[in-house]
Amino acid sequence: MHIRVINPNTTVAMTEKIELSARAVIGPGTRLDAVTPALGPASIESHYDEALSVPGILTEVAGGERAGVDGYVIACFGDPGLDAARELASGPVIGIAEAAMHAAMLLGRGFSVVTTLDRTRGRAWELAARYGAGRACRGVYGCAIPVLELDTDPDTVERVIAVGRAALERDDSDVIVLGCAGMADLCARVSAELGVPVVDGVAAATVFVQSLVTLGLRTSPVGEYAAPPPKHYTGLLAGFTRPDLAGWSAGPD
Ligand code: 2AL
């Protein structure tokens, strides 16, 4: 089985962190690659960043299809491009917010999300509603650390712990969801400090994809997630024109 974990931002150090988290939970027969798109934003913390990350993600999915990848993880907490990736991939595709929220609902009665900047909170709430977690999600809190400063800010882990502790108290929640792929390496430490399950969506999504592939299950090919109708794309997006029309590569190779 071959799983591809896509870091939707272009920061290689973050992809390496994501890969460690995913690699720690794969079974012996699973091959994993963690990829960094060639085009996109250095980090994703706005709707603009998120929109501009999608062509890079789709390029990695298209390349994965050519390489025989069995399933994909989209490793950014806004789950960018998830629906489009499902239209393109023959195997399952799971976003880390989707995986983390589902896992949290299997572990407790209510969860709180600890994320990076306050401005990403709205997207997290929107995704909770989409995934049927609108009631279980009791709060979403920023810790005022931009994505690319998670590694360099000496206070990161203490801040995440403090915000998580306050969230558990305020929300009367019993599970914490980490709201950024760049927090994957904090999971064990935060959990040990808070004494509740702390869900890293990267690990959760990797295990879920692996499980679906093992079960022989894939995204339904009929209806909304059927392959997108072929058409021409122009300008910077010309490479995304589908094969039925012209030597399709979905994006610059
Ligand atoms: C993220 C994430 O997971 N990756 C990224 O670049 N931005 N999420 C976030 N809430 O900031």
Boltz pocket constraint, residues with backbone or C-beta under 6 A from the ligand:
constraints:
  - pocket:
      binder: B
      contacts: [[A, 9], [A, 42], [A, 43], [A, 44], [A, 45], [A, 75], [A, 76], [A, 77], [A, 78], [A, 115], [A, 116], [A, 117], [A, 120], [A, 147], [A, 179], [A, 180], [A, 181], [A, 182]]
      max_distance: 6.0
